[in-house]
């Protein structure tokens, strides 16, 4: 009888401890940060350039100031809404691609919708034949840049090949070092198979950048983002970058593609011939999956695909609402949806 009494007392005690622990867990407060990527699809100014006849007032697209500023305001509206369910004002850090130069980024961050967020810019001109670059926007109240560099992709078998550089930015996110690599890998022009070696070369370069960062800090928190022109299950990403599509059993040095589960669900970032691709990837190093929430850890990945970003009618209903459909101006946004992640840590 006494034994039964003790057993009941112990059971009640353990239950109270468990409830107390659960309550304590529920009461924990977290800081949230948002990091994203957006292919801005041909964000060109209106001035003629060596690689730019198409996007000028007299060019085939009749790209004038009215259309340019409409595009800027559209892009700004999207950026301001990315992640606003948990992090208002736009992401703390946003990688961008398909931008012509520093000027268009200056104009973008000074739009009425973004000016209050005080976005700063990291940008380098790259040798891409189309004249487009990658860049990074960041809000200095949340992210303080400590270093940045641009890394060129050279193809030994084709020295004339020109594409976007890879942008490497390190900084302090609420005091903790985070490394960002912004990419826009070579396109599938000429066919997926024929162009694949160029994306494999880009994947190898990205991997070497990650390995060089980890050589000085094995537990470095690295976020690789960009329009990779390949899906999460493509050879370039799986076999050459080495990104896993499952977080189970990851070891130090492993990479995890946080967009893979969305891709498996049929969610994409761009559409072609009535099928979806998820070319806009965010890939993280294993330390961002840690259980210690006293420092930044990955929480959730999303595709920003609200209804206003979709074509509402016609042949391309449901597709991303673009600025141009073929040669016809439609006044939309981009042919890609943005992607973003939330990081959390205990306050």
C-alpha positions in Angstrom: 0.0 0.0 0.0 2.8 2.4 1.0 4.6 1.5 -2.2 1.6 2.3 -4.3 1.2 5.6 -2.4 4.9 6.5 -3.2 4.4 5.5 -6.8 1.4 7.8 -7.2 3.2 10.6 -5.5 6.2 10.1 -7.9 3.8 10.1 -10.9 2.2 13.3 -9.8 5.6 14.9 -9.2 6.9 13.9 -12.6 3.7 15.2 -14.2 4.1 18.5 -12.5 7.7 18.8 -13.5 6.8 18.0 -17.1 4.0 20.5 -17.1 6.3 23.1 -15.6 8.9 22.4 -18.2 6.4 22.6 -21.0 5.0 25.9 -19.6 8.5 27.3 -19.4 9.2 26.2 -23.0 6.0 27.9 -24.2 6.9 31.1 -22.4 10.3 31.4 -24.1 10.5 34.4 -26.2 12.4 34.4 -29.5 14.1 36.9 -31.8 13.2 36.5 -35.4 15.2 37.4 -38.5 14.3 37.1 -42.2 16.8 36.4 -45.0 15.6 36.1 -48.6 16.4 36.1 -52.3 14.6 37.7 -55.3 15.4 37.5 -59.0 14.2 40.9 -60.1 14.0 40.0 -63.8 15.8 42.5 -66.0 15.9 45.5 -63.7 17.6 47.8 -66.2 17.8 51.6 -66.2 16.8 53.5 -69.3 20.3 54.5 -70.3 22.0 52.9 -73.3 24.9 50.6 -72.5 27.3 48.3 -74.3 25.2 45.2 -73.6 21.8 47.0 -73.4 19.9 48.1 -76.5 16.7 46.2 -75.6 16.0 48.2 -72.4 16.2 51.7 -73.7 13.4 54.2 -74.8 14.2 53.6 -78.5 14.8 49.8 -78.1 12.4 47.0 -78.9 11.0 47.1 -75.3 10.4 50.9 -75.4 11.8 50.9 -71.9 11.1 54.5 -70.7 11.2 56.3 -67.4 7.5 55.6 -66.7 8.0 51.9 -67.1 11.3 51.9 -65.2 9.8 53.6 -62.1 6.7 51.4 -62.3 9.0 48.4 -62.2 10.9 49.8 -59.2 7.8 50.5 -57.2 6.5 47.0 -58.0 9.7 45.4 -56.8 9.7 47.6 -53.7 6.2 46.6 -52.8 7.1 42.9 -53.0 10.3 43.3 -51.0 8.5 45.2 -48.3 6.0 42.4 -47.9 8.5 39.5 -47.9 8.4 37.9 -44.4 6.1 40.6 -43.0 4.1 38.0 -41.1 7.0 37.7 -38.6 9.5 40.4 -39.6 8.0 43.7 -40.9 9.7 46.2 -43.2 11.4 43.7 -45.5 14.1 41.1 -44.9 17.1 41.9 -42.8 19.2 40.6 -45.7 18.1 40.1 -49.3 20.1 38.8 -52.2 19.0 40.0 -55.7 19.8 39.0 -59.3 19.3 40.3 -62.8 20.1 43.9 -61.9 22.0 46.0 -64.4 24.2 48.1 -62.0 24.5 49.9 -58.7 22.3 52.7 -59.9 19.2 50.6 -60.2 19.7 49.3 -56.6 20.2 52.9 -55.4 16.9 53.8 -57.1 15.2 50.7 -55.7 16.1 51.3 -52.0 15.1 55.0 -52.3 11.5 54.2 -53.5 8.9 55.5 -51.0 8.0 51.9 -50.0 11.6 51.0 -49.0 13.2 54.2 -48.0 12.2 53.9 -44.3 13.9 50.5 -44.1 17.2 52.2 -44.8 18.5 49.4 -47.1 22.3 49.5 -47.8 23.9 47.9 -50.8 26.8 45.5 -51.7 27.4 45.3 -55.4 30.2 44.5 -57.9 30.0 44.8 -61.7 30.4 41.3 -63.3 31.4 40.4 -66.8 28.1 38.8 -67.8 27.3 39.1 -71.5 23.8 40.3 -70.8 25.1 43.0 -68.4 23.3 41.7 -65.3 24.8 41.3 -61.8 23.9 40.0 -58.4 23.8 42.2 -55.3 22.9 42.3 -51.6 20.5 44.6 -49.8 20.7 44.7 -46.0 19.2 46.7 -43.2 22.1 47.9 -41.0 20.0 48.0 -37.8 19.9 44.2 -38.0 23.0 43.2 -40.1 26.4 44.8 -40.0 28.7 44.0 -43.0 32.2 43.1 -42.0 33.6 42.0 -45.3 32.6 41.3 -48.9 34.2 40.1 -52.1 33.3 39.0 -55.6 34.5 35.7 -57.0 34.7 35.1 -60.7 33.6 31.9 -62.5 36.2 30.9 -65.1 35.6 28.0 -67.5 39.1 26.7 -68.6 37.6 24.9 -71.6 35.8 28.0 -72.7 37.8 31.1 -71.7 35.4 33.4 -73.6 32.4 32.3 -71.4 31.1 35.2 -69.3 28.6 35.0 -66.5 27.7 36.5 -63.1 30.3 36.6 -60.3 29.4 35.0 -57.0 29.0 37.6 -54.2 30.4 36.6 -50.7 29.3 38.9 -47.8 30.1 38.3 -44.2 28.5 40.2 -41.4 27.0 40.3 -37.9 23.3 39.4 -37.6 22.5 40.7 -34.1 26.1 40.2 -33.1 26.6 36.7 -34.6 28.7 36.1 -37.7 26.7 34.9 -40.7 28.2 34.4 -44.2 26.0 35.0 -47.3 26.8 33.8 -50.9 24.6 35.3 -53.6 24.4 33.4 -56.9 22.9 33.5 -60.3 24.3 30.4 -62.0 24.5 30.1 -65.8 21.1 29.6 -67.6 19.7 26.7 -69.5 20.1 28.5 -72.8 20.8 26.0 -75.5 19.1 23.2 -73.5 19.4 21.8 -70.0 21.9 19.1 -70.9 24.1 21.1 -73.1 24.4 24.0 -70.5 24.8 21.7 -67.5 28.6 21.8 -67.4 28.5 25.5 -66.7 26.2 25.1 -63.7 28.4 22.2 -62.5 31.3 24.6 -62.7 29.4 27.2 -60.7 28.5 24.5 -58.1 32.1 23.6 -57.7 33.1 27.2 -57.2 30.3 27.7 -54.6 31.5 24.6 -52.8 35.1 25.9 -52.8 34.0 29.2 -51.3 32.1 27.4 -48.6 35.1 25.1 -47.9 37.4 28.1 -47.7 35.2 29.8 -45.1 34.9 26.5 -43.1 38.7 26.1 -43.2 39.0 29.0 -40.7 35.7 28.2 -38.8 34.4 24.7 -39.1 31.1 25.7 -37.4 30.5 28.7 -39.7 26.9 29.6 -40.4 26.7 30.0 -44.2 23.7 30.7 -46.3 24.0 30.2 -50.1 21.1 31.6 -52.0 20.2 32.4 -55.6 18.7 31.5 -58.9 20.7 28.4 -59.6 18.8 27.6 -62.8 18.5 24.1 -61.4 16.0 22.4 -59.1 16.9 20.9 -55.7 17.3 17.4 -57.2 19.6 18.5 -60.0 23.1 17.0 -60.4 24.8 20.3 -60.0 23.2 20.9 -56.6 23.2 17.3 -55.2 26.5 15.9 -56.6 28.8 18.9 -57.0 27.6 21.4 -54.5 26.8 18.6 -52.1 23.5 19.9 -50.8 21.3 17.3 -49.1 17.5 17.3 -49.4 16.9 15.7 -46.1 18.0 17.2 -42.7 18.2 13.8 -41.0 21.7 12.6 -40.1 23.6 15.7 -41.3 27.1 16.0 -40.1 29.5 18.9 -39.7 30.4 20.2 -43.2 27.1 19.0 -44.7 24.8 21.4 -46.6 21.0 21.3 -46.4 18.7 22.7 -49.1 15.8 24.2 -47.1 13.6 24.5 -50.3 13.7 20.8 -51.1 10.5 19.9 -49.1 8.6 22.7 -50.8 9.8 21.4 -54.2 8.6 17.9 -53.3 5.2 19.3 -52.6 5.0 20.7 -56.1 5.7 24.3 -55.1 7.9 26.3 -57.5 9.3 29.7 -58.1 8.9 29.9 -61.9 6.8 28.2 -64.5 7.6 26.9 -68.0 5.4 25.0 -70.4 2.8 24.3 -67.7 5.2 22.9 -65.1 6.9 24.4 -62.1 10.6 24.7 -61.3 12.2 25.7 -58.1 15.4 27.4 -59.3 15.5 29.8 -56.5 17.3 27.9 -53.7 18.4 28.6 -50.2 21.1 26.2 -48.9 22.5 26.3 -45.3 25.4 24.7 -43.4 24.7 22.2 -40.7 25.3 24.5 -37.7 22.2 26.5 -38.6 20.2 23.3 -37.8 21.5 23.1 -34.3 19.2 22.6 -31.3 20.9 25.3 -29.2 18.6 28.3 -29.7 20.8 30.7 -27.8 22.2 31.5 -31.3 20.6 31.8 -34.7 19.0 28.6 -36.1 16.9 27.8 -39.1 13.1 27.9 -38.4 11.1 27.9 -41.7 11.4 28.4 -45.5 8.8 29.9 -47.7 8.1 30.9 -51.3 6.5 34.4 -51.5 3.7 33.8 -54.0 0.8 35.9 -53.0 -2.1 36.2 -55.5 -1.1 39.7 -56.7 2.2 38.2 -58.0 0.3 35.8 -60.3 -1.1 36.2 -63.8 -4.9 36.1 -63.4 -6.1 35.2 -66.8 -5.2 34.0 -70.3 -2.7 31.3 -71.4 -0.4 32.0 -68.4 -3.0 32.2 -65.7 -1.3 31.2 -62.4 2.2 31.9 -63.7 4.3 34.7 -62.1 3.0 38.1 -63.3 5.9 39.4 -65.4 6.9 42.8 -66.7 6.8 41.6 -70.3 5.2 38.5 -71.7 7.2 37.9 -74.9 7.5 41.3 -76.6 4.3 42.6 -74.9 4.5 44.9 -71.9 2.2 43.8 -69.1 3.5 45.9 -66.2 4.0 43.1 -63.7 6.7 42.1 -61.4 9.1 39.2 -62.2 9.1 35.8 -63.8 10.3 34.4 -60.4 8.7 34.4 -57.0 11.0 35.4 -54.1 12.1 32.9 -51.5 12.9 33.5 -47.9 13.7 31.9 -44.5 13.2 32.8 -40.9 16.0 32.3 -38.3 15.2 32.4 -34.6 17.0 32.5 -31.4 16.1 33.0 -27.7 15.9 36.5 -26.4 
